[in-house]
Amino acid sequence: MTPHEIQELLGRIAPRGTWCSLRWVETHSENLTVRDEMLLPPSSTSDRGAMITVVTGEGQGIAATSDLSVGGLYQAARVALDWAQAVSDRGVVDFSKAPRPMKSGNWSHPVTQSWDEASPADLVDRLKSICQSMGGDERIVQRVVSLARSKTETTLVTTDGVTIQQSHDRLIPWMQALASDGSDVQSKSNGGRSDAQLGGLEILDQIGFDQMGSSLREDAIETLLAPVCPNGVMDAVIGPAQMVLQVHESIGHALELDRILGDERNYAGTSFVKDSDLGSLRWGPEILDVVIDPGVEGEVCSTGFDDEGLEAEKVSLIDKGLLVRGIGGSLSAQRMENPDAAMAVTRACSWNRPPIDRMANLNVEPGETPMTDLIGGIEKGIWLDVNSSWSIDDRRWKFQFGVEDARLIEDGELTTRVKDAGYRSTTIPFWNSLDAVGDRETWQVRGTPNCGKGEPNQMVFVGHAMPACRFRGLEVFGREG
Amino acid sequence: MQSWFYDLADYSETLLTAGEEITLSLAAEKTGFSRISAGKVRQAGSIEQRMVEVALRSSGRESRMNLMLSGNMESDRAPIRQAIDRLSATLKTIPEDPHLPPLPDSGSGEVRSEGRLPRKSELIESLAGEISGADSCGIAMTGVIFRGVATSNAVRRWYESPLTVIDGSMHLCESPGASKWGWAGVDWHRDEVLTRRGRAEQTLELLSRPLDTPEAGEYRTWLEPAALRDLFGPLLWNGAFSARAIEKGSSPFAPLFSGSALDSRVHISERPLAVGAPDFGAHGFILPKEIPLIASGKGVERLTSPRTAMEFQLDTNGASGAETPSALAIQAGEMDPATACERVGDGLWLSHVHYCNMAARDGARVTGVTRWIALRVRDGKPVAPVGTVRIDDSVIRLLGEGLLELGSEVETIPDNHTYGSRHPRGAALPGILVEGLRVVA
């Protein structure tokens, strides 16, 4: 259905005297998984549905349905109206005064090698070949290579006549080697689920996916044979794949306005950040710059608009170490009495969930220190990369993370690989221990398909472009540490 | 819903060509929800969805497609037809699957529960409104959940149940304390909900006292059923009872199936009926009433999916592909939970352990942080809330040498996760009293 037809449809189903929006979402997903060189049954998904939002009086109600017939949508609009009337003046705001989409537009991105034009048999052969390259050693007890694609077409129309159409085509390449000697088991993956990208199959060449298998095998066996990570306070260089998790958990979630407002208190949690910290809290040293950037090519949440129709633009969150803005869309910014601070981050995972504040492309800007100097500046310390375990409190203050990839740094050189490495700290002291940010050569555009939040729960993609960074005096530990 | 689904299955079978077999699996819901922030409605609405997985097989190959359908046969014939055409074409391009299990044996069954659902206003009021000195937050969800499986070899399985879940919390305005509460049931009982809400409100006085945060160390601790569920979470998704993960050695509980043991009072099973879950899996295999996983502390059976059974020449017990329990059940012990603080003496009382993750497979080591009702116990009495402290301990140790007592009451805990859809599953667990729970900085 074209955006024009959807706009016409809204005109037919909208209850009289109300403001309505209709968000029509179609997602087509594909998944191919090869395990131990055998293809598991290929699977795909065709998911279509619409969410109707109705505002009447001060109340707002929503109804989501997979019945996209005129009758089905008409009925859904009446259900949404019933909810709006039930909510009435009991909402967190007077919804008749809530911000509404103002500008129409279209957004899509280039795809060089579309999944739709690829031969499934060729893709399977490619995955099998990678899987094969991970084998050849009996200590590798399981090899998994998978390729997933998720293409989403979203059309948002309102009774004000606004029409926004967007298309996002995402690729999630993943592989994992499991090594065991009968008593210990170690796994290695390509970035701990942080290799999601926006684009087509060209991404596989860009990240060298076909060549990763053999190095993953070697890394897994080397880790299996490695000593357990020592306990102690030491300097650390955190690689881009682990920085994804570090920034996601201890900056991104902490800065979400709906957490600061208390909406997430019952589920994902709240934040140690207070309204008054915005513009005044020193988050880290002056070398730290954190942004929401919807314009990074290939980053998984590059976009033109959010799901409430706000146009996307690059904004600074932490400017030279100073916290300047939280992550929130139009409604949250209005509730914080700072509507100009709104950014296009109100997103829904699909048609059956309402949009809420989410990280989009949350990035640390590259610094000036080359990798050799990051490592070279440590006499006794550790390299930490690729997340394996994550836990943080509900205020986003106290955390403990584990990594797949750890090596000691001695006299400015990477030396012994160690296993079962973890570290713990608290957010602001941790970020103030940052003393070098890697240059653009260390900066990687990465992304994850697994950010969970919201009630009802929502899982969304989040983009993170990260440099390697160096931290001083980190509490590091191994098994039982 | 049922007649539509079975009509869909009948129609699908007319589209098959020689040698093809088909399985249709339905996950559908009609849901109403009200999300409350500080006593006011943040979002409220309805969700109606019908996802059908179409699995087509031929010549030892299978391909699957998930379709979100309208519930209207006129509209749904075309996508089903297109899906079968596409899957049929895919089967011609993929290699034979040596581990493809046979379809389940033909048979039919129906589980249908009935109960009253709350009205929209009742759903909103369950969590909305003012509380003295605190904010009420949370989500109330209600509606009917549907599951169905139909195969071309005459399997017809149906599950349909209303379910209302109140998942709430109360947050003190002047201090960080927060109380958690909830109610779940097939039949709506407003009075029971109000009782639970009132009980949660009563805990706020204790939670408002100055923090008494323990130093790093080891503490005798009572873990409520929900806290035990939290600790099990990452172990289950890392294949604790998965036959495949145990065969590969990657299960954190693999040692329990090769000689190591928990305390002999520990009996763990998969028991779908304990939480009102369907008695069949997503592909139509009937689940036993009970699968004993740990008996007298030792590994007994494993969750074995039909595919794993084919791969490792085992007997399947109908487990899902992920081989995670839909209803983890732990047998009660003898300790009265009402005496928990008295039995702790000097230590901790924890309602939950937040954001758990597996820190190491070795010992099934889990890390998480205190949240909700976390109390310092001294001289056998709860004296103050504890601040946020990190727990980092081995679950094998906690249920082995560290186990002092199992609670005498089993609590049924619904699975409140709603990623993608609502899920009719949960856990039935007692609390446990443990020695030396490890608190780190």
HADDOCK unambig.tbl for C-alpha pairs under 7 A between the chains (distance, minus, plus):
assign (segid A and resid 41 and name CA) (segid B and resid 62 and name CA) 5.35 0.50 0.50
assign (segid A and resid 41 and name CA) (segid B and resid 63 and name CA) 4.98 0.50 0.50
assign (segid A and resid 41 and name CA) (segid B and resid 64 and name CA) 6.74 0.50 0.50
assign (segid A and resid 42 and name CA) (segid B and resid 63 and name CA) 5.10 0.50 0.50
assign (segid A and resid 42 and name CA) (segid B and resid 64 and name CA) 6.14 0.50 0.50
assign (segid A and resid 43 and name CA) (segid B and resid 63 and name CA) 6.08 0.50 0.50
assign (segid A and resid 43 and name CA) (segid B and resid 64 and name CA) 4.54 0.50 0.50
assign (segid A and resid 43 and name CA) (segid B and resid 65 and name CA) 5.40 0.50 0.50
assign (segid A and resid 44 and name CA) (segid B and resid 64 and name CA) 6.41 0.50 0.50
assign (segid A and resid 44 and name CA) (segid B and resid 65 and name CA) 4.68 0.50 0.50
assign (segid A and resid 44 and name CA) (segid B and resid 66 and name CA) 6.13 0.50 0.50
assign (segid A and resid 45 and name CA) (segid B and resid 65 and name CA) 5.45 0.50 0.50
assign (segid A and resid 45 and name CA) (segid B and resid 66 and name CA) 4.38 0.50 0.50
assign (segid A and resid 45 and name CA) (segid B and resid 67 and name CA) 5.97 0.50 0.50
assign (segid A and resid 46 and name CA) (segid B and resid 66 and name CA) 6.07 0.50 0.50
assign (segid A and resid 46 and name CA) (segid B and resid 67 and name CA) 5.03 0.50 0.50
assign (segid A and resid 46 and name CA) (segid B and resid 68 and name CA) 6.34 0.50 0.50
assign (segid A and resid 47 and name CA) (segid B and resid 67 and name CA) 6.03 0.50 0.50
assign (segid A and resid 47 and name CA) (segid B and resid 68 and name CA) 4.89 0.50 0.50
assign (segid A and resid 48 and name CA) (segid B and resid 68 and name CA) 5.99 0.50 0.50
assign (segid A and resid 61 and name CA) (segid B and resid 44 and name CA) 5.66 0.50 0.50
assign (segid A and resid 61 and name CA) (segid B and resid 45 and name CA) 5.42 0.50 0.50
assign (segid A and resid 62 and name CA) (segid B and resid 44 and name CA) 6.40 0.50 0.50
assign (segid A and resid 62 and name CA) (segid B and resid 45 and name CA) 4.46 0.50 0.50
assign (segid A and resid 62 and name CA) (segid B and resid 46 and name CA) 6.44 0.50 0.50
assign (segid A and resid 63 and name CA) (segid B and resid 45 and name CA) 5.34 0.50 0.50
assign (segid A and resid 63 and name CA) (segid B and resid 46 and name CA) 4.66 0.50 0.50
assign (segid A and resid 63 and name CA) (segid B and resid 47 and name CA) 5.85 0.50 0.50
assign (segid A and resid 64 and name CA) (segid B and resid 46 and name CA) 6.14 0.50 0.50
assign (segid A and resid 64 and name CA) (segid B and resid 47 and name CA) 4.66 0.50 0.50
assign (segid A and resid 64 and name CA) (segid B and resid 48 and name CA) 6.15 0.50 0.50
assign (segid A and resid 65 and name CA) (segid B and resid 47 and name CA) 5.99 0.50 0.50
assign (segid A and resid 65 and name CA) (segid B and resid 48 and name CA) 4.87 0.50 0.50
assign (segid A and resid 65 and name CA) (segid B and resid 49 and name CA) 5.98 0.50 0.50
assign (segid A and resid 66 and name CA) (segid B and resid 48 and name CA) 6.53 0.50 0.50
assign (segid A and resid 66 and name CA) (segid B and resid 49 and name CA) 5.30 0.50 0.50
assign (segid A and resid 66 and name CA) (segid B and resid 50 and name CA) 6.97 0.50 0.50
assign (segid A and resid 66 and name CA) (segid B and resid 68 and name CA) 6.60 0.50 0.50
assign (segid A and resid 66 and name CA) (segid B and resid 69 and name CA) 6.15 0.50 0.50
assign (segid A and resid 66 and name CA) (segid B and resid 70 and name CA) 5.13 0.50 0.50
assign (segid A and resid 67 and name CA) (segid B and resid 70 and name CA) 4.00 0.50 0.50
assign (segid A and resid 67 and name CA) (segid B and resid 71 and name CA) 6.78 0.50 0.50
assign (segid A and resid 68 and name CA) (segid B and resid 70 and name CA) 6.78 0.50 0.50
assign (segid A and resid 80 and name CA) (segid B and resid 45 and name CA) 6.29 0.50 0.50
assign (segid A and resid 83 and name CA) (segid B and resid 44 and name CA) 6.46 0.50 0.50
assign (segid A and resid 83 and name CA) (segid B and resid 45 and name CA) 5.84 0.50 0.50
assign (segid A and resid 86 and name CA) (segid B and resid 120 and name CA) 6.75 0.50 0.50
assign (segid A and resid 86 and name CA) (segid B and resid 121 and name CA) 6.12 0.50 0.50
assign (segid A and resid 87 and name CA) (segid B and resid 41 and name CA) 6.81 0.50 0.50
assign (segid A and resid 90 and name CA) (segid B and resid 40 and name CA) 5.52 0.50 0.50
assign (segid A and resid 90 and name CA) (segid B and resid 41 and name CA) 5.97 0.50 0.50
assign (segid A and resid 91 and name CA) (segid B and resid 40 and name CA) 5.16 0.50 0.50
assign (segid A and resid 91 and name CA) (segid B and resid 41 and name CA) 4.33 0.50 0.50
assign (segid A and resid 91 and name CA) (segid B and resid 42 and name CA) 6.01 0.50 0.50
assign (segid A and resid 92 and name CA) (segid B and resid 40 and name CA) 5.15 0.50 0.50
assign (segid A and resid 92 and name CA) (segid B and resid 41 and name CA) 5.60 0.50 0.50
assign (segid A and resid 92 and name CA) (segid B and resid 42 and name CA) 5.53 0.50 0.50
assign (segid A and resid 121 and name CA) (segid B and resid 93 and name CA) 5.94 0.50 0.50
assign (segid A and resid 121 and name CA) (segid B and resid 94 and name CA) 6.56 0.50 0.50
assign (segid A and resid 141 and name CA) (segid B and resid 248 and name CA) 6.43 0.50 0.50
assign (segid A and resid 185 and name CA) (segid B and resid 250 and name CA) 6.22 0.50 0.50
assign (segid A and resid 262 and name CA) (segid B and resid 37 and name CA) 6.59 0.50 0.50
assign (segid A and resid 263 and name CA) (segid B and resid 37 and name CA) 5.06 0.50 0.50
assign (segid A and resid 265 and name CA) (segid B and resid 137 and name CA) 6.95 0.50 0.50
assign (segid A and resid 266 and name CA) (segid B and resid 137 and name CA) 5.89 0.50 0.50
assign (segid A and resid 266 and name CA) (segid B and resid 138 and name CA) 5.13 0.50 0.50
assign (segid A and resid 266 and name CA) (segid B and resid 168 and name CA) 6.54 0.50 0.50
assign (segid A and resid 266 and name CA) (segid B and resid 169 and name CA) 5.83 0.50 0.50
assign (segid A and resid 352 and name CA) (segid B and resid 47 and name CA) 6.30 0.50 0.50
assign (segid A and resid 389 and name CA) (segid B and resid 357 and name CA) 6.00 0.50 0.50
assign (segid A and resid 389 and name CA) (segid B and resid 358 and name CA) 6.28 0.50 0.50
assign (segid A and resid 389 and name CA) (segid B and resid 359 and name CA) 5.93 0.50 0.50
assign (segid A and resid 390 and name CA) (segid B and resid 357 and name CA) 6.08 0.50 0.50
assign (segid A and resid 391 and name CA) (segid B and resid 355 and name CA) 5.46 0.50 0.50
assign (segid A and resid 391 and name CA) (segid B and resid 356 and name CA) 6.06 0.50 0.50
assign (segid A and resid 391 and name CA) (segid B and resid 357 and name CA) 6.08 0.50 0.50
assign (segid A and resid 391 and name CA) (segid B and resid 367 and name CA) 6.95 0.50 0.50
assign (segid A and resid 391 and name CA) (segid B and resid 368 and name CA) 5.99 0.50 0.50
assign (segid A and resid 392 and name CA) (segid B and resid 355 and name CA) 6.49 0.50 0.50
assign (segid A and resid 393 and name CA) (segid B and resid 354 and name CA) 6.98 0.50 0.50
assign (segid A and resid 393 and name CA) (segid B and resid 369 and name CA) 5.81 0.50 0.50
assign (segid A and resid 402 and name CA) (segid B and resid 359 and name CA) 6.67 0.50 0.50
assign (segid A and resid 420 and name CA) (segid B and resid 360 and name CA) 6.86 0.50 0.50
assign (segid A and resid 455 and name CA) (segid B and resid 35 and name CA) 6.90 0.50 0.50
assign (segid A and resid 455 and name CA) (segid B and resid 139 and name CA) 6.55 0.50 0.50
assign (segid A and resid 456 and name CA) (segid B and resid 418 and name CA) 5.69 0.50 0.50
assign (segid A and resid 457 and name CA) (segid B and resid 417 and name CA) 6.58 0.50 0.50
assign (segid A and resid 457 and name CA) (segid B and resid 418 and name CA) 5.04 0.50 0.50
assign (segid A and resid 457 and name CA) (segid B and resid 419 and name CA) 4.85 0.50 0.50
assign (segid A and resid 458 and name CA) (segid B and resid 419 and name CA) 5.61 0.50 0.50
assign (segid A and resid 459 and name CA) (segid B and resid 419 and name CA) 6.63 0.50 0.50
